[in-house]
Amino acid sequence: MPPPSDSPPLVELRDVTKAYAEGDTVREVLSGVQLSLHRGEFVVLLGRSGSGKSTLLNLISGIDVPTRGEVRVDGRDLGGLSESARTLLRRERVGFIFQAFNLLPTLTVEENVRLPLELNGHVSAKAGEKARELLERVGLRARARSFPDRLSGGEQQRVAVARALAHSPPLLLADEPTGNLDETTGRQVLDLLEGLTRQGNACALVVTHEPGLVSRADRVLSMEGGRLVEREHTRRAAR
Ligand SMILES: Nc1ncnc2c1ncn2[C@@H]1O[C@H](COP(=O)(O)OP(=O)(O)OP(=O)(O)O)[C@@H](O)[C@H]1O
């Protein structure tokens, strides 16, 4: 298999700027951002609070649109798509993990994991089978029928990892996935996230402040003053 950088990028940002109006002034949160992400890459995004990390994830997922510049996912220019087409692309091609887990409280653990499969048209029996297999992989098969509020924070986040990867999206976006977890539990969740992402040859972009994650990432990016800065490659440089 060719190295990731030889394949076409899964995500490409060309000269992306995002500005917000504040009274009479306009504030640029992102300025001239360039980025290429490839399948198989595990990428960490660092940056101070308010530096624009979530804004960047929202632009990549098509939840938000840039003020200027181009965002391409899987070769498709999001600027040329309607909102419903962007929603469809996101549903099929992206998995999300949030700091606050965001599981649906009225659905069981298994139903939460089945949801992205069913939204993507998988028939119920197949979706159930796949959901249980994923729950096995995150060590929660026995909790399939529990409701999320019966689970610890770490368990809920493991369910969220299973849900994000259920439909085998090529792109995983995680916004501070360990922010609400203690160090040990956070490490377990990151192990799972990294393992499952690499197994599926997906690309993960993970916002984190976790120093342990920086050392195992293929690439480390940082938002600084509206610019996206790439730090020296870690794992790849060591290969
Ligand atoms: N809809 C909006 N309107 C105006 N300003 C916004 C809007 N959304 C975000 N911002 C501003 O853009 C800046 C970047 O926000 P963003 O949430 O991307 O930062 P962040 O790096 O993810 O921060 P944190 O680490 O605290 O979550 C912030 O100053 C925020 O106030």
The ligand as an SDF file (V2000), in Angstrom:
LIG
                    3D

 31 33  0  0  0  0  0  0  0  0999 V2000
  -21.2060   31.7200   15.9110 N   0  0  0  0  0  0  0  0  0  0  0  0
  -20.2280   32.4940   16.3750 C   0  0  0  0  0  0  0  0  0  0  0  0
  -20.3310   33.8360   16.3810 N   0  0  0  0  0  0  0  0  0  0  0  0
  -19.3410   34.6310   16.8290 C   0  0  0  0  0  0  0  0  0  0  0  0
  -18.1620   34.1630   17.3120 N   0  0  0  0  0  0  0  0  0  0  0  0
  -18.0070   32.8290   17.3350 C   0  0  0  0  0  0  0  0  0  0  0  0
  -19.0150   31.9220   16.8790 C   0  0  0  0  0  0  0  0  0  0  0  0
  -18.5480   30.6520   17.0210 N   0  0  0  0  0  0  0  0  0  0  0  0
  -17.3100   30.7570   17.5520 C   0  0  0  0  0  0  0  0  0  0  0  0
  -16.9860   32.0680   17.7500 N   0  0  0  0  0  0  0  0  0  0  0  0
  -15.7240   32.5840   18.2900 C   0  0  0  0  0  0  0  0  0  0  0  0
  -14.6500   31.9960   17.5830 O   0  0  0  0  0  0  0  0  0  0  0  0
  -13.5600   31.7620   18.4600 C   0  0  0  0  0  0  0  0  0  0  0  0
  -13.1110   30.3250   18.3190 C   0  0  0  0  0  0  0  0  0  0  0  0
  -14.0970   29.4620   18.8910 O   0  0  0  0  0  0  0  0  0  0  0  0
  -13.9090   27.8860   18.9330 P   0  0  0  0  0  0  0  0  0  0  0  0
  -15.0920   27.3210   19.6510 O   0  0  0  0  0  0  0  0  0  0  0  0
  -13.6330   27.3950   17.5760 O   0  0  0  0  0  0  0  0  0  0  0  0
  -12.5910   27.7490   19.8320 O   0  0  0  0  0  0  0  0  0  0  0  0
  -11.9130   26.4630   20.4730 P   0  0  0  0  0  0  0  0  0  0  0  0
  -10.4680   26.5230   20.1260 O   0  0  0  0  0  0  0  0  0  0  0  0
  -12.6530   25.2470   20.0590 O   0  0  0  0  0  0  0  0  0  0  0  0
  -12.1150   26.7370   22.0130 O   0  0  0  0  0  0  0  0  0  0  0  0
  -12.2940   25.7420   23.2670 P   0  0  0  0  0  0  0  0  0  0  0  0
  -10.9740   25.0020   23.4040 O   0  0  0  0  0  0  0  0  0  0  0  0
  -12.5360   26.6730   24.4030 O   0  0  0  0  0  0  0  0  0  0  0  0
  -13.4580   24.8450   22.9700 O   0  0  0  0  0  0  0  0  0  0  0  0
  -14.0330   32.1080   19.8600 C   0  0  0  0  0  0  0  0  0  0  0  0
  -13.5190   33.3740   20.2030 O   0  0  0  0  0  0  0  0  0  0  0  0
  -15.5370   32.1720   19.7290 C   0  0  0  0  0  0  0  0  0  0  0  0
  -16.0860   33.1280   20.5980 O   0  0  0  0  0  0  0  0  0  0  0  0
  1  2  1  0
  2  3  1  0
  2  7  2  0
  3  4  2  0
  4  5  1  0
  5  6  2  0
  6  7  1  0
  6 10  1  0
  7  8  1  0
  8  9  2  0
  9 10  1  0
 10 11  1  0
 11 12  1  0
 11 30  1  0
 12 13  1  0
 13 14  1  0
 13 28  1  0
 14 15  1  0
 15 16  1  0
 16 17  2  0
 16 18  1  0
 16 19  1  0
 19 20  1  0
 20 21  2  0
 20 22  1  0
 20 23  1  0
 23 24  1  0
 24 25  2  0
 24 26  1  0
 24 27  1  0
 28 29  1  0
 28 30  1  0
 30 31  1  0
M  END
$$$$
